[in-house]
Amino acid sequence: MITIEDFAKVELALGQVLEVKDHPNADRLYVLLVDLGEEKRQIVAGIRKFYTKEELVGKKVVVVKNLQPALLRGEESQGMLLAVKDTEQLSVLTIERPVALGSRVS
């Protein structure tokens, strides 16, 4: 269990996928360029099995903005794309109405 104060430390924001490339060193990963309004970030995501590049470009997504950057098989990931997964499918979290990029999820 975490406290509400712990949860409040997590910065979730709305972004839009601008570009998607195959990860050069991993068959399951994509390297995405995501627009967060005031900045663009590279995010590495293990969603290649579930989405084509074309399905992702332009998609509005929810991103963990204040996650410490990490090297994933040689590529820096500057955040985390949120998704829900069951035993067979995965779906990235998105929105149903227009909201400004970079808006904080609350």
N, C-alpha and C positions, 0 to 999 in steps of 0.2 A: 504494500500500500504506500502511496505517496500523498503528501499533503497538497492542498490547493496552492500553497506557496511554491512547492516544487513544480507543479504543473504550469503555474504562471510564468516560470522561467523559460518555457519552450515557446519560441517564436514561430508560429505557423503563418504562412503568407500565401497569397494567390500569385501564381506565375503563369506564363504562357510559353509553351515549347516553341522555340524558333528553329532549331536545327536538331537533327538526330543522325548520329554516325554509329556504325558498328564499332565496338571496342576492338582495338587491334590485337589484344592478347586474351580475349575471353569470348567464347561463343554465346554465353547467356546474357551478356551485358551490352547496353547501349551507352553512348556518351551523348548527353543532351546539353544544348545551350538553352537556358531558361531565362526569360525576361521577368524580373521582379519589380518592374516599374522604374525605380531609381538606379537599378544596376542589373547586369546580366551575369549569370553564374553557370559554371559547368557542373553538371550533376551526372554521376554514373549510377545507372539503375539496372537491376536484374529483371528486366521485363521483356526481353527480346523474344522469348518463347510465346508471349501473349499478344504482342502488338507489332504491326509493321511500322516502319518509319513514317509512312504516309498517314497512318492513323494518329500518330502522335503530334506531328507538326501542326501547330495552331491550337492544340488542346490546352484548355485552362486546367491547371493542376495545383494541388496543395503541397507546399514545400516546407520542410523544417529548415528555417533560415539560420538559426544560431548554433547549428551542429558543428563541432570542430571538423575542419577539413581532414580528409583521409585519402591515402593513396590506395586505389583499388586496381591491382594488377598493372601498376605503372601509370595510371591516369588519376589525376586529382579530382575528388568529388567535393564540392563546396556546399553541400546540403543534402537533403534526402527527400525524394519524391514519396508521398504517402499513397498506399494502395491497400486494398483488402483482398485476401486470398483464402480460398477454401481448398479442398483436396484436388480440384481440377482446374479452377479458373482463377484469374487475377484481374482486378479492375482498379485503375488509378482513381483516386478521389478527385472529383471535379465539382463544378457549381452548376446551378440551373438558371441563374439570372445574371445579367451583366453587372460586373463589379470591377472597379479600377485595379489594375495590376499592382501588386505590392500591398494590397489591403490585408490587414491582419485578421486571421481567423480567430474568432472568440466564441 
